[in-house]
Amino acid sequence: MAELGAIYYISASLVGAALVIVAVLVLDRARGRNARQEPDATGNHGQAAIFLFRGGVLSDANPAALNAISPNVPAEYCWSDLHAAFAPLFPGLPNAQVGCATTETLVLQSRDPLEPAVAVIDQWGDTARVALTRKPDMTHQAQDVSWRAIFDAPNPIWQTGPDDTLTWCNAAYDDLATRLGRSCEPGSSPIFDLDPATPEKQAARSGVVDPEHGRTYWFDVIKVQSEGRRMHYASDANAIVNAEIAQRNFVQTLTKTFAQLSIGLAIFDRNRQLALFNPALIDLTALPADFLSARPSLDSFFDRMRENRVMPEPKDYANWREQIAELVVAATDGRYSETWTLPSGLTYRVSGRPHPDGAIAFLFEDISAEISLTRRFRADLELGQATLDGLDTAVVVFSSTGELTLCNKAYRSLWRCDPDQSLAEYTLRDALPLWKSATQQTDVWNRVSGTIMSSSSRTSWEAQVTLRTGEALTVKLRPVGRGATLISFGAPTLSGTTPDAVLLPQN
């Protein structure tokens, strides 16, 4: 029994020594001291602290441990007190005494590089022995500061061994693993799934899924190889990924919107490569979809259009290159707008506009129908004018607002005026003084003015006026479409004949 008592006393002393070291670690961390620079409470640097628990309650400890935790040792120091003190330092520390006989020894490495300690836990029956020992490495303060910066870095940093399993991680990695419900114990698989073929010191995009909150956290990870181990440095890439997703969604929205346009759209980025186009561009330019999808350069794009005869044929190739260069410069300033008459007979309106970040947009619009309609309308006007000029009767048309719409050659000859030569709009107010000065006094012109400017009196009528030469002149008013009024000036019927016009004498 005496021998057993001696053995027990020696074991208890070892346990007590372990307690001292553990307590010193806690006190050092709380006081912000560097344990490798200052001695502990016992005056030793590497002494083991040993605890002995029975039934989850501390039954003995070596003197160093007792000195370190006094005088604030509770009346009953339990396993829960040990766990609360050292679980943050030793991941995997059991939160309760196992309490069953086992011969297995649990060895835990400190997660803090500034506290390179080892915890060894042995249990048999309801007895547990905990020994904590500080490692003697990393003795330089500069190294301590560097490792502290790595450990407290805001982004995940971790190390893997030759078998690609986790050997060390910092606090940010531990926090992320905890949020994801993943293990960060040494020997576990990293939470990041990286491509092993990625070269060193080259950022690789990796996402980790948070199933509880239904979201993915994105990081750019760089790995560095050293002595059979790899250090991994992750930086937050969520803002970049979200911006890329927003940009991609925006482009898709634009593509769907532009797909409905009949105007061809081609947007070239700052490198002058095609970045976006719509289906109408294929129809208008006859360029293959695979060619456009390959993101051709601006020069290649217009070269292909020239080959397809979808732009005016240049006189020579050198001149063509100069035109393209001028086109790009004008589009960059927002000044390019041209009408292209193609060999096929089609007519395109092409506009160039600057876009953000140095991009250029070109718009291609088929205006063949519009040009054809304009030409037909112009031809009709010319035909109508020629018909009126062929009449001997002087004719003039005024709109409902009194503006002269058209007149014929006989009118210009009769009243010796040419309204087309006026820089300002020729109106009834300009014509009435001319008519009044060439005729004897009469109220016919007031009636003419009232009829033209009235919106209610829309009936045809005629009257005679006398020219200052004594010749009679018949004035006829007839309402025409859109509120306009046609006025004709002719001679009255004499002896069965009606001269078409009476010319005023020369002044």
C-alpha positions, 0 to 999 in steps of 0.5 A, spaced: 500 500 500 505 504 501 508 503 494 501 504 491 501 511 495 508 513 493 506 512 485 499 515 486 503 521 490 508 521 484 502 521 479 499 527 482 505 531 482 506 530 475 498 532 474 500 538 478 505 540 474 501 540 468 496 544 471 501 550 472 503 550 465 496 551 463 494 556 468 501 560 465 498 559 458 492 562 460 495 568 464 500 569 459 494 570 454 490 574 458 496 579 460 498 580 453 505 577 455 510 573 450 511 566 454 517 565 450 520 572 453 518 571 460 518 566 465 512 563 468 509 563 475 514 558 477 520 561 473 520 555 468 519 555 461 518 548 459 515 545 465 509 541 464 502 542 467 499 536 470 491 535 472 488 529 475 481 529 475 476 523 478 469 523 476 470 530 473 472 534 479 480 536 480 483 531 485 490 533 484 495 538 481 503 539 481 505 545 485 507 549 479 499 548 476 497 550 483 501 556 484 499 558 477 491 558 478 492 561 486 489 564 489 483 564 485 482 557 485 474 555 486 473 550 491 471 545 486 475 545 480 471 541 475 472 539 468 468 544 465 472 549 468 478 546 464 474 546 458 472 553 458 479 555 459 483 551 454 478 549 448 479 555 444 486 553 444 486 546 443 480 544 438 477 537 439 478 538 447 472 534 450 467 538 453 466 532 458 470 527 461 469 520 458 469 516 464 470 510 461 476 505 461 480 506 455 488 505 453 487 510 448 491 517 448 488 523 445 494 528 443 491 535 441 496 541 438 495 548 440 491 552 434 495 558 436 502 559 433 504 563 438 502 558 443 506 552 441 503 547 446 501 540 446 495 537 450 496 529 452 489 526 455 489 519 458 483 516 461 482 510 465 475 508 469 473 515 472 480 518 472 483 522 467 490 525 466 491 532 462 498 534 461 500 540 457 507 542 455 509 548 451 514 547 445 521 550 445 520 553 438 519 559 435 523 563 440 524 570 436 519 575 437 519 578 430 516 571 428 511 571 434 509 578 431 508 575 424 505 569 426 500 573 430 498 577 424 497 571 420 493 568 425 488 574 426 488 575 419 481 577 416 481 572 410 482 564 411 489 562 411 491 554 412 496 549 411 496 542 408 501 536 408 503 532 403 496 528 403 493 535 402 489 534 409 489 540 413 495 541 418 493 548 421 489 554 420 488 561 422 482 564 426 478 566 419 478 559 416 476 556 423 470 561 423 468 560 416 468 552 417 464 553 423 459 557 419 459 551 414 458 546 419 465 543 416 471 540 420 477 544 421 481 539 425 488 537 423 487 531 418 481 533 415 479 535 408 480 543 407 473 546 406 475 549 399 475 545 393 481 547 389 484 544 382 491 541 383 493 543 376 493 550 378 500 553 378 503 556 384 502 563 386 496 564 381 489 566 384 484 560 383 476 562 384 473 557 389 466 557 392 464 554 398 456 553 399 453 555 406 447 550 406 443 553 412 443 560 409 443 557 401 448 562 399 455 561 396 462 565 399 467 566 393 474 567 394 480 567 390 486 562 393 493 563 392 497 557 394 505 557 395 509 550 396 514 549 401 518 543 404 512 538 402 507 543 405 502 548 402 500 555 405 493 557 402 491 564 402 484 566 400 481 573 399 474 575 399 471 575 392 464 576 393 464 583 391 467 581 384 463 575 383 456 579 384 459 584 380 460 579 374 453 576 375 450 583 375 454 585 369 452 578 365 445 579 367 445 586 364 448 583 358 442 578 357 437 583 359 440 587 353 440 582 349 433 580 349 431 587 349 435 588 342 433 581 339 426 585 338 429 591 334 429 591 327 435 596 327 442 592 327 446 593 333 454 592 334 458 594 340 465 593 340 469 594 347 475 598 348 480 593 345 475 594 338 473 587 339 465 585 338 462 584 345 455 584 343 450 584 337 443 582 336 439 578 330 438 584 326 445 585 325 445 578 321 439 579 317 442 586 315 449 585 314 449 577 312 455 576 316 455 569 319 453 568 326 459 563 328 463 569 325 460 574 330 460 570 336 468 569 335 468 576 337 472 579 331 476 585 331 473 592 328 477 591 322 475 584 321 468 586 321 468 591 316 472 587 312 467 582 312 462 587 310 466 589 304 467 582 302 459 581 302 458 588 299 454 591 304 457 597 304 459 602 299 465 600 294 471 604 296 475 606 290 482 603 293 484 599 299 488 604 302 483 609 301 478 604 305 483 603 311 483 611 311 475 611 311 475 606 317 480 610 321 476 616 320 469 612 322 472 610 328 474 617 330 468 620 328 464 614 332 468 615 338 466 623 338 459 621 337 459 624 330 458 619 325 452 618 321 452 616 314 447 614 309 450 608 305 447 606 298 449 599 297 450 596 290 444 592 291 440 598 291 438 598 299 440 604 303 442 603 310 443 609 315 449 607 319 450 611 326 456 611 331 456 612 338 461 612 344 459 607 350 462 607 357 469 605 358 472 606 351 466 602 347 463 604 341 456 602 338 454 602 331 447 602 329 445 599 322 438 601 320 435 599 313 431 606 310 430 603 303 423 604 304 423 610 307 428 613 302 423 610 296 417 613 299 421 620 300 423 619 292 416 617 290 413 623 294 418 628 291 417 625 284 409 626 285 411 634 288 415 635 282 410 632 277 404 636 280 409 642 280 410 641 273 403 640 271 401 647 275 406 650 271 403 648 265 397 652 266 396 659 263 391 661 269 395 664 275 394 659 281 396 659 288 395 655 294 395 658 302 394 653 308 389 654 314 395 658 317 396 663 311 402 660 309 403 659 301 404 652 300 405 652 292 404 657 286 405 656 279 409 660 273 403 664 271 402 666 278 409 669 278 409 672 272 402 675 273 404 679 280 411 679 278 414 676 284 417 669 286 416 667 293 421 661 293 426 667 293 424 669 300 428 667 306 423 667 310 416 664 310 412 667 304 405 668 307 398 671 306 400 677 309 406 678 304 401 677 298 395 682 300 399 688 299 402 686 293 395 685 290 392 691 293 397 695 290 396 693 283 388 693 283 383 699 284 380 699 291 375 694 293 373 689 299 374 683 295 381 682 298 379 683 305 374 677 304 379 673 301 383 674 307 377 672 311 376 666 307 383 663 308 384 664 315 377 662 317 375 655 319 368 655 318 367 659 312 369 653 307 365 655 300 367 656 293 366 663 291 368 668 286 369 676 285 372 681 280 377 686 281 379 691 276 387 692 275 390 699 275 390 699 268 383 698 267 383 691 266 378 686 269 380 680 273 376 674 276 378 672 283 376 665 284 377 661 291 376 654 292 377 650 299 381 644 298 384 638 303 387 640 310 384 647 310 388 649 305 385 654 300 386 655 292 386 661 289 386 662 281 386 669 277 383 669 270 380 674 266 372 675 265 369 671 259 369 676 253 365 674 247 365 667 249 373 667 250 376 667 257 384 669 257 387 665 262 391 671 265 392 678 264 399 680 265 400 687 269 404 692 265 411 694 266 413 699 271 
